Amino acid sequence: MKKHIAAAMFLFIVIAAFSGTVAAEASLDTYHTDDQGNEITEAQVGDSVEYIAEVQNDGNEVQDATLNITVDSDVYWDNFLEEISFDGGATYVDPAPFVTEEDNLDGTWNYNVALGELDPFQLVILRWQGDMGNAGTSIKEATVYDGTTPMDTSLAILTVTEPAPPAPANTTTVSAAGTVGMQKTGAPIGLLVMAMLMVAGGLLLPRRK
């Protein structure tokens, strides 16, 4: 009887221990914004755009976080600037010490950011800034890992188009040779001239007595 009680207690302790263990999870959100901070999916050549990736940790510590962004884009970013904040946007630093990049055979490239340990509820913000250099499509698929275990993914797509051509300025239409322009209402000028000549000719004829 005592053996059964001991076994049951051991099983209860094991279940309780595993029930109290919660895996750390960090969520990921990525998007593009215009120069006013509004989220966008479309832009025009010459527009200033930001790409933002936010890694928000939950109430548990993450031991080895990595952010991977696979970029498939034919859009060039002029005046490019990249920054990262580990304190929720209070301060930004150059991400170069944490970043490795790799070109893929299919024309895409990987942008990897070693985030390291994440404290409970820590927010990391990565942002790219630049001016759209040409029309095209930019696809960024991001994944945040704890070691080799993916925690969350996010996809951001931006379509860049050429600006609409300016409206033509008002110009005066030149009439073709041998024609006379006509107003929207009224008689043709040619008929008016002929009528005036006929009246003038009648005045010149000798009156009958």
Secondary structure, DSSP 8 states (H G I E B T S, - for coil): -HHHHHHHHHHHHHHHHHHT-----EEEEEEEE-TTS-EESEEETT-EEEEEEEEEE-SS-EEEEEEEEEEEE---EEEEEEEEESSTTS--B--GGGEEEEE-TTS-EEEEEEEEEE-TT-EEEEEEEEEE-SSEEEEEEEEEEETTEEEEEEEEEEEEE---------------TT-----SSS--HHHHHHHHHHHHHHHHS----
